[in-house]
């Protein structure tokens, strides 16, 4: 079942981005601003997680600096004429499913 909100720990586990990095990215990217619940804990929505995955791809995989990633996202937004930067990305649910399949295959390979 799909959840409406995810904790920072769940987001960290799903995206393999450390919680302190998520909090740091919040200070740089205005698009990443999870709400807080009554206890003051961050609660992320799917669109937040999709944005985190995009940042991870740019910063950790493609080795952009945070300033470079910010500029890239701004240029991408200008080109599309929209504030939605993740329209062509694979959905969060699909990425989650693929991650689970990969983990299964790794376990299966270890048994062979």
Secondary structure, 3 states (H helix, E strand, C coil): CCCCCECHHHHHHHHCCCHHHHHHHHHHCCCCCCEECCCCCEEECHHHHHHHHHHHHHHHHCCCCHHHHHHHHHHHHHHHCCCCCCCCCCCHHHHHHHHHHHHHHHHHHHHC
